[in-house]
Amino acid sequence: MDAPTTPATDERPRSNQRHFSALTRASLVDVAQDLFSQQGYAATSLDAIVSGADVTKGALYHHFSSKQALFEAVFERLEQAAAEQVSEAMSGITEPWEMAQAGLRAFLDVLQSPLYRRVVMQDGPSVLGTDRFRQEEERSTFGIVVGIIHSVLAAGPGTWEIDDEMIDTFGRIFYGALSAAGISIAASDEPEAAAKRAEAAVAFILLGLRELAEKEETLPDHRI
């Protein structure tokens, strides 16, 4: 006589539950993103978020331990989208100088987004703290900018002998300059004209580096 078999467990209810849970989480992040961008982090309440997502506070706390945890999810989403936008702009370009110009121009476009400026640049440092904010930057947009600078400097003559610390310094200077440019563009009465000027300034800097590389000029000694 055959041994009795255990009935197969129906996975459909569990699958539907996971799907609903994922939708709830996405809805909370969507609503929080809109409110953080419109009102800022400090002025946004959890009551407003759960009301906008049409869920209970219990559902919110099932996914996020606090308002800051929810902010971190929004922050990471925006940083990932920014990194993808810059990477896509450079996709298929093999010439280092052209790739650098395309990537830096794309990052400048990112910085002109009111959503990115408000959530990432304005609220990010105060909500996450300086150290955590820098870590998140280095994993995404700042890391890409450093990669762009690395490829440009690597295209220079071997006599440059630029170490990782100097590449990091170059990257921070470019990143800081582009961030400042994005803020000035947003505050300008003629943002399109301001963006064109910023793009031209980036192009001038890259052109200067390229001419130094092609002439195999010696860079100032940065080593102690």
Secondary structure, DSSP 8 states (H G I E B T S, - for coil): -----------HHHHHHHHHHHHHHHHHHHHHHHHHHHH-TTT--HHHHHHHHT--HHHHHHH-SSHHHHHHHHHHHHHHHHHHHHHHHHTT--SHHHHHHHHHHHHHHHHT-HHHIIIIIIIHHHHH-HHHHHHHHHHTHHHHHHHHHHHHHHTS-GGG---HHHHHHHHHHHHHHHHHHHHHHHH-SSHHHHHHHHHHHHHHHHHHHHHHHHTT--------
